[in-house]
Amino acid sequence: MFDLGLESTHTLITGSSGGLGLELVSLFLSQGSLVTAHYNSNPAGLDSIPSSSALVKAQADVEKEAEVERLFVEAREGMGGKGVEVLVVNHAYIALNDAPLSKMTLEQWNKTININLTGTFLLVRAFLNQLHYVPENRKHKIAVVFIGSTAGLFGEAGHADYACSKSALMTGLALSLKNEIVTLAPRARVNVVAPGWIKTPAVASLLADPDVVYRALATTPLKKLADPRDVATQVLALASETLSGHVTGQVVMVHGGMEGRLLNREADI
Ligand SMILES: NC(=O)c1ccc[n+]([C@@H]2O[C@H](COP(=O)([O-])OP(=O)(O)OC[C@H]3O[C@@H](n4cnc5c(N)ncnc54)[C@H](OP(=O)(O)O)[C@@H]3O)[C@@H](O)[C@H]2O)c1
């Protein structure tokens, strides 16, 4: 088997209690990675992952600066003093009901931006400030992977707050960070995996609507929705220095080749 070089690498995965997060935790553990699995309000979401010395579960509301700082302390202490080497920012909030901009509340806008974008800033800052715990001879393992979205590329009518939070991660934050992180660790890399619809429990109610599925697949040559594994394997590939050691600042779209939004049906024109 090809060695991804992730054995004993300390990986912190945010939003591990969610659908994609669980898959990420399983996949990183399967590669021998030491995983800090972050959750916020739902510790039971991690119950299906068997306890082991390679797994630390840690809570934090990423809207709260002190909790994000504490998260990295708990991660390190839980792994015997080993600093976090790979950060996967997977958590996110999306208001499921459509809210056109003319009707979107400031409260919703602020909540989405705070969790998805400001929370990511807090995580990245705390991650950078603990890199001195990573020994020099392991610094080439350091990597960040953000989870973006097709919403960040194509926009998402009814969810502009979410789309803006994702596009900010996919461009402004990722591209700035990839140029800054090398001043702390010269081989450290920053990339983004941006999925289209994924079959996770969070969106199961929406995907039960055949019209939603039709609209998603109408511009998608592969004519299928992603399974969590389709997305998690790309995260693994970008986190691996062995596979992706010369790849930084890239956005990998995992959307079956989607060309954009279906705006109009025949009846609409
Ligand atoms: N599902 C899709 O179709 C789809 C499509 C494109 C992109 N994505 C992206 O893929 C990622 C995972 O999606 P998913 O479907 O697995 O989502 P999910 O099941 O809803 O999981 C969301 C995760 O975010 C955490 N979270 C929410 N608010 C938080 C906060 N204030 N502080 C800390 N953590 C918080 C939740 O923690 P608790 O539950 O413990 O509170 C949960 O672990 C997200 O970045 C999402 O935007 C998903």
Ligand as a Chemical Component Dictionary entry (heavy atoms), coordinates in Angstrom:
data_LIG
# 
_chem_comp.id                   LIG 
_chem_comp.type                 NON-POLYMER 
_chem_comp.pdbx_formal_charge   0 
_chem_comp.three_letter_code    LIG 
# 
loop_
_chem_comp_atom.comp_id 
_chem_comp_atom.atom_id 
_chem_comp_atom.alt_atom_id 
_chem_comp_atom.type_symbol 
_chem_comp_atom.charge 
_chem_comp_atom.model_Cartn_x 
_chem_comp_atom.model_Cartn_y 
_chem_comp_atom.model_Cartn_z 
_chem_comp_atom.pdbx_ordinal 
LIG N1  N1  N 0  -23.466 18.507 3.068  1  
LIG C1  C1  C 0  -23.320 19.150 1.921  2  
LIG O1  O1  O 0  -24.087 18.980 0.965  3  
LIG C2  C2  C 0  -22.165 20.116 1.755  4  
LIG C3  C3  C 0  -21.948 20.711 0.503  5  
LIG C4  C4  C 0  -20.860 21.562 0.342  6  
LIG C5  C5  C 0  -20.012 21.826 1.407  7  
LIG N2  N2  N 1  -20.258 21.253 2.613  8  
LIG C6  C6  C 0  -19.351 21.570 3.707  9  
LIG O2  O2  O 0  -18.853 20.365 4.264  10 
LIG C7  C7  C 0  -18.601 20.547 5.662  11 
LIG C8  C8  C 0  -19.288 19.464 6.477  12 
LIG O3  O3  O 0  -20.664 19.445 6.161  13 
LIG P1  P1  P 0  -21.672 18.418 6.888  14 
LIG O4  O4  O 0  -22.793 18.192 5.950  15 
LIG O5  O5  O -1 -20.909 17.273 7.430  16 
LIG O6  O6  O 0  -22.197 19.353 8.079  17 
LIG P2  P2  P 0  -22.899 18.971 9.473  18 
LIG O7  O7  O 0  -23.213 17.513 9.525  19 
LIG O8  O8  O 0  -23.988 19.973 9.658  20 
LIG O9  O9  O 0  -21.758 19.260 10.542 21 
LIG C9  C9  C 0  -21.483 20.562 10.922 22 
LIG C10 C10 C 0  -20.415 20.520 11.990 23 
LIG O10 O10 O 0  -20.079 21.878 12.329 24 
LIG C11 C11 C 0  -20.085 21.985 13.745 25 
LIG N3  N3  N 0  -20.458 23.346 14.145 26 
LIG C12 C12 C 0  -21.568 24.039 13.835 27 
LIG N4  N4  N 0  -21.581 25.214 14.494 28 
LIG C13 C13 C 0  -20.437 25.257 15.231 29 
LIG C14 C14 C 0  -19.870 26.195 16.120 30 
LIG N5  N5  N 0  -20.480 27.356 16.443 31 
LIG N6  N6  N 0  -18.689 25.901 16.717 32 
LIG C15 C15 C 0  -18.062 24.740 16.426 33 
LIG N7  N7  N 0  -18.540 23.798 15.598 34 
LIG C16 C16 C 0  -19.725 24.069 15.001 35 
LIG C17 C17 C 0  -21.131 20.976 14.230 36 
LIG O11 O11 O 0  -20.859 20.633 15.592 37 
LIG P3  P3  P 0  -22.020 20.066 16.621 38 
LIG O12 O12 O 0  -23.011 19.312 15.782 39 
LIG O13 O13 O 0  -21.248 19.227 17.574 40 
LIG O14 O14 O 0  -22.609 21.275 17.258 41 
LIG C18 C18 C 0  -20.880 19.817 13.266 42 
LIG O15 O15 O 0  -19.853 18.994 13.752 43 
LIG C19 C19 C 0  -19.050 21.967 5.984  44 
LIG O16 O16 O 0  -17.953 22.843 5.927  45 
LIG C20 C20 C 0  -20.020 22.270 4.875  46 
LIG O17 O17 O 0  -20.148 23.661 4.631  47 
LIG C21 C21 C 0  -21.299 20.397 2.826  48 
# 
loop_
_chem_comp_bond.comp_id 
_chem_comp_bond.atom_id_1 
_chem_comp_bond.atom_id_2 
_chem_comp_bond.value_order 
_chem_comp_bond.pdbx_ordinal 
LIG N1  C1  SING 1  
LIG C1  O1  DOUB 2  
LIG C1  C2  SING 3  
LIG C2  C3  SING 4  
LIG C2  C21 DOUB 5  
LIG C3  C4  DOUB 6  
LIG C4  C5  SING 7  
LIG C5  N2  DOUB 8  
LIG N2  C6  SING 9  
LIG N2  C21 SING 10 
LIG C6  O2  SING 11 
LIG C6  C20 SING 12 
LIG O2  C7  SING 13 
LIG C7  C8  SING 14 
LIG C7  C19 SING 15 
LIG C8  O3  SING 16 
LIG O3  P1  SING 17 
LIG P1  O4  DOUB 18 
LIG P1  O5  SING 19 
LIG P1  O6  SING 20 
LIG O6  P2  SING 21 
LIG P2  O7  DOUB 22 
LIG P2  O8  SING 23 
LIG P2  O9  SING 24 
LIG O9  C9  SING 25 
LIG C9  C10 SING 26 
LIG C10 O10 SING 27 
LIG C10 C18 SING 28 
LIG O10 C11 SING 29 
LIG C11 N3  SING 30 
LIG C11 C17 SING 31 
LIG N3  C12 SING 32 
LIG N3  C16 SING 33 
LIG C12 N4  DOUB 34 
LIG N4  C13 SING 35 
LIG C13 C14 SING 36 
LIG C13 C16 DOUB 37 
LIG C14 N5  SING 38 
LIG C14 N6  DOUB 39 
LIG N6  C15 SING 40 
LIG C15 N7  DOUB 41 
LIG N7  C16 SING 42 
LIG C17 O11 SING 43 
LIG C17 C18 SING 44 
LIG O11 P3  SING 45 
LIG P3  O12 DOUB 46 
LIG P3  O13 SING 47 
LIG P3  O14 SING 48 
LIG C18 O15 SING 49 
LIG C19 O16 SING 50 
LIG C19 C20 SING 51 
LIG C20 O17 SING 52 
# 
